[in-house]
Amino acid sequence: MAAKHSCKGRVKAGGLFCGAMLDRRTIAEIQTLRVKLQHFGSEQQDPAVQFYCLAVESNLAQALHGRDDPMLREVLTSLLEQLEEALRSAALVNLSTRKPARLRA
């Protein structure tokens, strides 16, 4: 049976910090953002948008669980840029497939 780790401000197994300098407000904001990303991603039709929503959400979860380091921040920045691009592409596809509105005479 594996032992539970209680690691307020201490290093846990694997050298990762548990709760590395995240205050309660930041934790609450990240948790809220994760829920919003999950919901937004589940409503999307574009597979790339769904993927990047999931990837960003997953990396935010890592930050909450103590992996808040420069490498994770770089990955998050890159994923957010890719999500932005996927959203732009999906919007362009939606615009090009949308039927034009009829003008009233």
N, C-alpha and C positions, 0 to 999 in steps of 0.2 A: 504494500500500500504506500503510495507516494505521500510524502509530507507536504502539507500546505505551507506556502510561503507568505509570511506576514512581513511586508517590506516597506514600511512607511519611511521613505527617504533613504533607504539602504539599497545596497547592490544585491540583486537576486541572482540566481543561477544563470550562467551564461554571460555574466558581466553587464547585463542591462539594468538600468536604474528603474526602480518601480516608483511611479508617481514623480518623475523627474521635474520638479519645479512648476508643476501645473497647479494653479490655484482653483478653487471650487468653481468660480465663475467661468474660467476658461474651459474646464472639464464639462460644465453644463452646456456651454456654447458648442463645443465639439460634438457632444452627444446629440444636441438638437440638429446640428448640421448633418450628422450621419443619418438620422431618421429622415430628414428632408431629402437627402441624396438617394436613399433607398426608395422612397416613395416616388420621387421624380424619375429615377431610372426605371422603375417598374412600369411607369406609364408611357415610356418611350417605345417607338416602333423600330428605330434605327439601332442595329446591333452594336455599332461602334459607340454610340452614346450610352447604351446600357453597360457596355464593358467599362468605359472610363468612369462612369458613376460608381460602379462596383469597385474599381481599382482605387479611386480616391477615397471612398468610404473605408475600404480595407486598410489603407495606409493611415487614415485618421484613427482607426481602432488601434493600430500599432503605437501611435503617439500616446494614446490614452493608457496603454498598458506599459508605458515606461520607455518606449523606444523613440525618444525625441532627440535626434542628433542631426548634424548638418547633412548627412547623406539622405536621411528620410525627408528632410525639408527640400532637398534638390529633387528627389523623386516626386514628391507632392507637387512641386512647382511644374515639373515637366508634365505630369499627368493632368494637371489643371489646364495647361496650355493645349494639350491634346484633346481634352474634353471640350474646350472652347472651339477648337477647329472642327471637331466632330459635330458640335451643335450648329455651327455655321453651315457645314456641308449638308446636314439634315434639313436645315431651314431652306437652303437653296433647292434641294430636291423637292421639298413640299411646295415651294412656290412654283416650280416648273411643272408640277403635276396637277396643280389646282386649276379648276375650270374658271375661266374669266367670268366675272359677274356681268349679267346682261344690263344694258342701259335701258332705262325707261324712256319712252318717246313722249 
